Amino acid sequence: MKELLRDHRYTHTGEKPYSCTLCTKSFSLQSGLRAHLRTHTGERPHTCEQCGNSFSSKSSLSVHRRVHTGEKAFSCDTCGKSFSVSANLRRHQLVHSGLRAFSCDVCGRSFTQAGHLKAHCAVHGVDWAFICNACGKGFRQRSTLLLHEQRHTGIKPYSCSECGKMFSSSTSLKRHQLVHSGQKAHTCDECGKSFTSGHGLKTHLQLHRTHSGEKPFVCEVCGKSFSVSQNLVRHKRIHSVICDRRVGAKVKEKG
């Protein structure tokens, strides 16, 4: 109990005595450090009972569940648009601030988000006829651009007749309506379980590999293998951090 009280006090003082040995992050709670370490190991013990997606912490799972419930607790004071995750709200608010901190090295065009800059960079080297003014993404057809731009405006002209939920494209609406129809066209060859979307089936297949012990994704640096490709990507960060530390140490020795 004394340790819990001590850790709780750290949240008020801002003190962060628990440091990660693999990167520079530190935490005020031991539980925070434990959850963070899973981002290095790739461990995701908390699984969503609705879609099978797994997460490294309970809090991440709780945030994810809002995708299924439709809860959007974070609202923009400027335009009223709401979001299920606070980070998405902060990202959105950059649109109103006008701050464009991410610039393209090729053409100098700037963007409010790093993701928009990344999407824009794909334009260079490819002959795109239509470019989105909001995020810089390129399209070959004007109709596809117009459909894409609705995501930025927030306009959702397609409404579900069952529940009233709105969508920016007819494709998204049709995908959503499968939930009400009960139609599950994507079936697992391993166990026969069916899903309304291909993404749900893909996530489910990853669970099969986890339970069977199959680990087809192998790290070329240390040989460690994983059942899910995303876990291998997260694991590789360990090697990059260790490499950066070794380079930093050598620089200090020379200095």
Sine and cosine of phi, psi and omega as CSV:
sin_phi,cos_phi,sin_psi,cos_psi,sin_omega,cos_omega
0.00,0.00,-0.62,0.78,0.00,-1.00
-0.89,0.46,-0.62,0.78,-0.01,-1.00
-0.92,0.39,-0.62,0.79,0.02,-1.00
-0.91,0.42,-0.66,0.75,0.02,-1.00
-0.91,0.41,-0.66,0.75,0.00,-1.00
-0.88,0.47,-0.73,0.68,0.01,-1.00
-0.89,0.45,-0.60,0.80,0.01,-1.00
-0.89,0.45,-0.63,0.78,-0.01,-1.00
-0.90,0.44,-0.53,0.85,0.02,-1.00
-0.87,0.50,-0.52,0.85,-0.01,-1.00
-0.92,0.40,-0.44,0.90,0.02,-1.00
-1.00,0.05,-0.61,0.80,-0.05,-1.00
-0.99,0.15,-0.35,0.94,-0.02,-1.00
1.00,0.06,0.03,1.00,0.00,-1.00
-0.95,0.32,0.65,-0.76,-0.02,-1.00
-0.76,-0.65,0.99,0.13,-0.10,-1.00
-0.99,0.13,-0.18,0.98,-0.06,-1.00
-0.98,-0.18,0.95,-0.31,-0.09,-1.00
-0.95,-0.32,0.57,-0.82,0.06,-1.00
-0.98,0.18,0.75,-0.66,-0.02,-1.00
-0.98,0.18,-0.17,0.99,-0.05,-1.00
-0.98,-0.17,-0.36,0.93,0.04,-1.00
-0.56,-0.83,-0.14,-0.99,-0.12,-0.99
-1.00,-0.02,0.01,1.00,-0.07,-1.00
-0.95,0.30,0.58,-0.82,0.07,-1.00
-0.74,-0.68,0.34,-0.94,-0.14,-0.99
-0.64,-0.76,0.46,-0.89,0.02,-1.00
-1.00,0.07,-0.34,0.94,0.00,-1.00
-0.88,-0.48,0.61,-0.79,0.07,-1.00
-0.89,0.46,-0.60,0.80,0.01,-1.00
-0.89,0.46,-0.57,0.82,0.05,-1.00
-0.90,0.43,-0.65,0.76,0.03,-1.00
-0.91,0.40,-0.68,0.73,0.00,-1.00
-0.87,0.50,-0.70,0.71,0.01,-1.00
-0.90,0.43,-0.64,0.77,0.00,-1.00
-0.90,0.43,-0.64,0.77,-0.02,-1.00
-0.86,0.51,-0.46,0.89,0.02,-1.00
-0.92,0.39,-0.39,0.92,0.04,-1.00
-0.93,0.36,-0.42,0.91,0.05,-1.00
-1.00,0.09,-0.65,0.76,-0.05,-1.00
-0.99,0.15,-0.37,0.93,-0.03,-1.00
1.00,0.04,0.03,1.00,-0.02,-1.00
-0.94,0.34,0.74,-0.67,0.01,-1.00
-0.70,-0.72,0.99,0.13,-0.11,-0.99
-0.99,0.17,-0.20,0.98,-0.08,-1.00
-0.97,-0.23,0.93,-0.37,-0.12,-0.99
-0.93,-0.36,0.69,-0.73,0.05,-1.00
-0.96,0.27,0.82,-0.57,-0.05,-1.00
-0.95,0.30,-0.23,0.97,-0.04,-1.00
-1.00,-0.03,-0.63,0.77,-0.08,-1.00
-0.83,-0.56,-0.16,0.99,0.04,-1.00
1.00,0.02,-0.08,1.00,0.06,-1.00
-0.90,0.43,0.62,-0.79,-0.03,-1.00
-0.88,-0.48,0.40,-0.92,-0.12,-0.99
-0.65,-0.76,0.36,-0.93,-0.05,-1.00
-0.99,0.15,-0.31,0.95,-0.02,-1.00
-0.64,-0.77,0.37,-0.93,0.03,-1.00
-0.90,0.43,-0.59,0.80,-0.03,-1.00
-0.91,0.42,-0.63,0.78,0.04,-1.00
-0.91,0.41,-0.62,0.79,0.05,-1.00
-0.90,0.43,-0.66,0.75,0.00,-1.00
-0.88,0.47,-0.66,0.75,0.04,-1.00
-0.90,0.43,-0.68,0.74,-0.01,-1.00
-0.88,0.47,-0.61,0.79,-0.04,-1.00
-0.86,0.51,-0.40,0.92,0.03,-1.00
-0.90,0.44,-0.40,0.92,0.06,-1.00
-0.88,0.48,-0.62,0.79,-0.02,-1.00
-0.99,0.15,-0.60,0.80,-0.04,-1.00
-0.99,0.15,-0.38,0.93,-0.03,-1.00
0.99,0.12,0.10,1.00,-0.02,-1.00
-0.93,0.38,0.76,-0.64,0.03,-1.00
-0.75,-0.66,1.00,0.01,-0.15,-0.99
-1.00,0.09,-0.17,0.99,-0.09,-1.00
-0.93,-0.37,0.91,-0.42,-0.08,-1.00
-0.92,-0.39,0.57,-0.82,0.04,-1.00
-0.98,0.17,0.79,-0.61,-0.01,-1.00
-0.93,0.37,-0.39,0.92,-0.07,-1.00
-0.99,0.11,-0.75,0.66,-0.09,-1.00
-0.88,-0.48,-0.15,0.99,0.04,-1.00
1.00,0.08,-0.07,1.00,0.02,-1.00
-0.90,0.44,0.66,-0.75,-0.07,-1.00
-0.91,-0.41,0.40,-0.92,-0.09,-1.00
-0.67,-0.74,0.45,-0.89,0.01,-1.00
-1.00,0.09,-0.31,0.95,-0.03,-1.00
-0.80,-0.60,0.71,-0.71,-0.04,-1.00
-0.89,0.46,-0.56,0.83,0.00,-1.00
-0.89,0.45,-0.58,0.81,0.03,-1.00
-0.93,0.37,-0.57,0.82,0.06,-1.00
-0.91,0.42,-0.71,0.70,0.00,-1.00
-0.88,0.48,-0.65,0.76,0.02,-1.00
-0.90,0.43,-0.67,0.75,0.00,-1.00
-0.90,0.43,-0.62,0.78,-0.06,-1.00
-0.90,0.44,-0.33,0.94,0.07,-1.00
-0.90,0.44,-0.46,0.89,0.02,-1.00
-0.88,0.47,-0.66,0.75,-0.01,-1.00
-0.97,0.24,-0.53,0.85,-0.05,-1.00
-0.95,0.32,-0.43,0.90,-0.02,-1.00
0.99,0.16,-0.03,1.00,0.00,-1.00
-0.95,0.32,0.83,-0.56,0.01,-1.00
-0.84,-0.55,1.00,0.05,-0.13,-0.99
-1.00,0.04,-0.14,0.99,-0.09,-1.00
-0.93,-0.36,0.93,-0.38,-0.10,-1.00
-0.92,-0.39,0.57,-0.82,0.02,-1.00
-0.99,0.15,0.78,-0.62,-0.01,-1.00
-0.94,0.33,-0.36,0.93,-0.06,-1.00
-0.99,0.11,-0.78,0.63,-0.10,-0.99
-0.90,-0.44,-0.12,0.99,0.04,-1.00
0.99,0.11,-0.04,1.00,0.00,-1.00
-0.91,0.42,0.63,-0.77,-0.05,-1.00
-0.89,-0.46,0.39,-0.92,-0.10,-0.99
-0.64,-0.77,0.37,-0.93,-0.01,-1.00
-0.99,0.16,-0.35,0.94,-0.07,-1.00
-0.76,-0.65,0.55,-0.83,0.02,-1.00
-0.90,0.44,-0.58,0.82,0.01,-1.00
-0.90,0.44,-0.59,0.81,0.03,-1.00
-0.93,0.37,-0.63,0.78,0.03,-1.00
-0.90,0.43,-0.68,0.74,0.00,-1.00
-0.88,0.48,-0.69,0.72,0.01,-1.00
-0.91,0.42,-0.62,0.78,0.00,-1.00
-0.91,0.41,-0.64,0.77,-0.05,-1.00
-0.86,0.51,-0.44,0.90,0.03,-1.00
-0.93,0.36,-0.31,0.95,0.00,-1.00
-0.91,0.40,-0.63,0.78,-0.02,-1.00
-0.93,0.36,0.79,-0.62,-0.03,-1.00
0.99,-0.14,-0.16,0.99,0.04,-1.00
-0.81,-0.59,0.63,-0.77,-0.05,-1.00
-1.00,0.09,1.00,0.09,0.04,-1.00
-1.00,-0.02,0.76,-0.65,-0.04,-1.00
-0.99,0.11,-0.47,0.88,-0.09,-1.00
-0.77,-0.64,0.81,-0.58,-0.06,-1.00
-0.90,-0.43,0.73,-0.69,0.04,-1.00
-0.97,0.26,0.82,-0.57,-0.02,-1.00
-0.94,0.35,-0.40,0.92,-0.05,-1.00
-0.99,0.16,-0.69,0.73,-0.11,-0.99
-0.83,-0.56,-0.13,0.99,0.06,-1.00
0.99,0.10,0.05,1.00,0.00,-1.00
-0.95,0.32,0.59,-0.81,-0.06,-1.00
-0.96,-0.27,0.48,-0.87,-0.01,-1.00
-0.65,-0.76,0.49,-0.87,0.02,-1.00
-1.00,0.05,-0.38,0.92,-0.03,-1.00
-0.84,-0.55,0.63,-0.78,-0.01,-1.00
-0.90,0.44,-0.61,0.79,-0.01,-1.00
-0.88,0.47,-0.60,0.80,0.02,-1.00
-0.94,0.35,-0.61,0.79,0.05,-1.00
-0.89,0.45,-0.72,0.69,-0.02,-1.00
-0.87,0.49,-0.65,0.76,0.03,-1.00
-0.90,0.43,-0.66,0.75,0.01,-1.00
-0.90,0.44,-0.67,0.75,-0.07,-1.00
-0.89,0.46,-0.39,0.92,0.04,-1.00
-0.89,0.45,-0.45,0.90,0.03,-1.00
-0.92,0.40,-0.57,0.82,0.00,-1.00
-0.98,0.21,-0.59,0.81,-0.03,-1.00
-0.97,0.23,-0.39,0.92,-0.04,-1.00
1.00,0.09,0.03,1.00,0.01,-1.00
-0.94,0.33,0.79,-0.62,0.00,-1.00
-0.76,-0.64,1.00,0.06,-0.10,-1.00
-0.99,0.17,-0.15,0.99,-0.06,-1.00
-0.97,-0.23,0.87,-0.49,-0.09,-1.00
-0.91,-0.40,0.66,-0.75,0.06,-1.00
-0.98,0.21,0.81,-0.59,-0.03,-1.00
-0.94,0.33,-0.31,0.95,-0.03,-1.00
-0.99,0.12,-0.73,0.68,-0.12,-0.99
-0.83,-0.55,-0.15,0.99,0.03,-1.00
1.00,0.08,-0.01,1.00,0.00,-1.00
-0.91,0.43,0.64,-0.76,-0.09,-1.00
-0.97,-0.23,0.49,-0.87,-0.02,-1.00
-0.65,-0.76,0.46,-0.89,-0.03,-1.00
-0.99,0.10,-0.29,0.96,0.00,-1.00
-0.67,-0.75,0.43,-0.90,0.02,-1.00
-0.92,0.39,-0.51,0.86,0.02,-1.00
-0.90,0.45,-0.69,0.73,0.02,-1.00
-0.91,0.42,-0.62,0.79,0.03,-1.00
-0.90,0.44,-0.72,0.69,0.00,-1.00
-0.88,0.48,-0.64,0.77,0.02,-1.00
-0.90,0.43,-0.65,0.76,0.01,-1.00
-0.91,0.41,-0.64,0.77,-0.07,-1.00
-0.90,0.44,-0.32,0.95,0.06,-1.00
-0.90,0.45,-0.47,0.88,0.02,-1.00
-0.89,0.46,-0.67,0.75,-0.01,-1.00
-0.97,0.24,-0.60,0.80,-0.05,-1.00
-0.96,0.30,-0.40,0.92,-0.04,-1.00
0.99,0.17,0.02,1.00,0.00,-1.00
-0.94,0.33,0.79,-0.61,0.00,-1.00
-0.79,-0.61,1.00,-0.02,-0.13,-0.99
-0.99,0.10,-0.19,0.98,-0.06,-1.00
-0.96,-0.27,0.94,-0.34,-0.12,-0.99
-0.92,-0.39,0.65,-0.76,0.03,-1.00
-0.98,0.18,0.80,-0.60,0.01,-1.00
-0.95,0.32,-0.34,0.94,-0.05,-1.00
-0.98,0.21,-0.74,0.67,-0.13,-0.99
-0.82,-0.58,-0.14,0.99,0.04,-1.00
1.00,0.05,-0.02,1.00,0.01,-1.00
-0.93,0.36,0.64,-0.76,-0.06,-1.00
-0.92,-0.40,0.40,-0.91,-0.05,-1.00
-0.67,-0.74,0.42,-0.91,-0.01,-1.00
-0.98,0.20,-0.35,0.94,-0.03,-1.00
-0.74,-0.68,0.41,-0.91,0.05,-1.00
-0.91,0.42,-0.54,0.84,0.02,-1.00
-0.90,0.43,-0.66,0.76,0.02,-1.00
-0.89,0.47,-0.64,0.77,0.03,-1.00
-0.92,0.40,-0.68,0.74,-0.01,-1.00
-0.87,0.50,-0.69,0.73,0.02,-1.00
-0.90,0.43,-0.66,0.75,0.01,-1.00
-0.89,0.46,-0.66,0.75,-0.01,-1.00
-0.89,0.46,-0.52,0.85,0.05,-1.00
-0.91,0.42,-0.58,0.82,0.04,-1.00
-0.91,0.41,-0.60,0.80,0.05,-1.00
-0.87,0.50,-0.70,0.72,0.00,-1.00
-0.91,0.42,-0.58,0.81,0.02,-1.00
-0.89,0.45,-0.73,0.69,-0.04,-1.00
-0.95,0.31,-0.58,0.82,-0.03,-1.00
-0.98,0.19,-0.30,0.95,-0.01,-1.00
1.00,-0.01,0.00,1.00,0.01,-1.00
-0.93,0.36,0.77,-0.64,-0.03,-1.00
-0.70,-0.71,0.99,0.13,-0.09,-1.00
-0.98,0.18,-0.17,0.99,-0.06,-1.00
-0.98,-0.20,0.93,-0.36,-0.15,-0.99
-0.92,-0.40,0.69,-0.72,0.05,-1.00
-0.98,0.21,0.82,-0.57,-0.05,-1.00
-0.97,0.25,-0.21,0.98,-0.02,-1.00
-0.99,0.10,-0.77,0.64,-0.09,-1.00
-0.89,-0.47,-0.16,0.99,0.04,-1.00
1.00,0.03,-0.04,1.00,0.02,-1.00
-0.92,0.39,0.65,-0.76,-0.07,-1.00
-0.90,-0.44,0.39,-0.92,-0.08,-1.00
-0.67,-0.75,0.45,-0.89,0.02,-1.00
-1.00,0.08,-0.33,0.94,-0.04,-1.00
-0.83,-0.56,0.73,-0.68,-0.07,-1.00
-0.88,0.48,-0.61,0.79,-0.01,-1.00
-0.88,0.47,-0.55,0.83,0.01,-1.00
-0.93,0.38,-0.56,0.83,0.06,-1.00
-0.92,0.40,-0.66,0.75,0.02,-1.00
-0.87,0.50,-0.71,0.70,0.01,-1.00
-0.90,0.43,-0.64,0.77,-0.02,-1.00
-0.88,0.48,-0.63,0.77,-0.05,-1.00
-0.87,0.49,-0.38,0.92,0.03,-1.00
-0.89,0.47,-0.50,0.87,0.00,-1.00
-0.86,0.51,-0.72,0.69,-0.03,-1.00
-0.91,0.42,-0.63,0.78,0.00,-1.00
-0.92,0.39,-0.61,0.79,0.02,-1.00
-0.92,0.39,-0.71,0.71,0.01,-1.00
-0.88,0.47,-0.66,0.75,0.01,-1.00
-0.89,0.46,-0.70,0.72,0.01,-1.00
-0.88,0.48,-0.62,0.79,-0.01,-1.00
-0.92,0.38,-0.65,0.76,0.00,-1.00
-0.91,0.42,-0.66,0.75,0.03,-1.00
-0.89,0.46,-0.68,0.73,0.01,-1.00
-0.88,0.47,-0.64,0.77,0.00,-1.00
-0.91,0.41,-0.63,0.77,0.00,-1.00
-0.92,0.39,-0.61,0.79,0.02,-1.00
-0.89,0.46,-0.67,0.74,0.02,-1.00
-0.90,0.44,-0.65,0.76,0.00,-1.00
-0.89,0.46,-0.66,0.75,0.00,-1.00
-0.93,0.37,-0.58,0.82,0.00,-1.00
-0.93,0.37,0.00,0.00,0.00,0.00
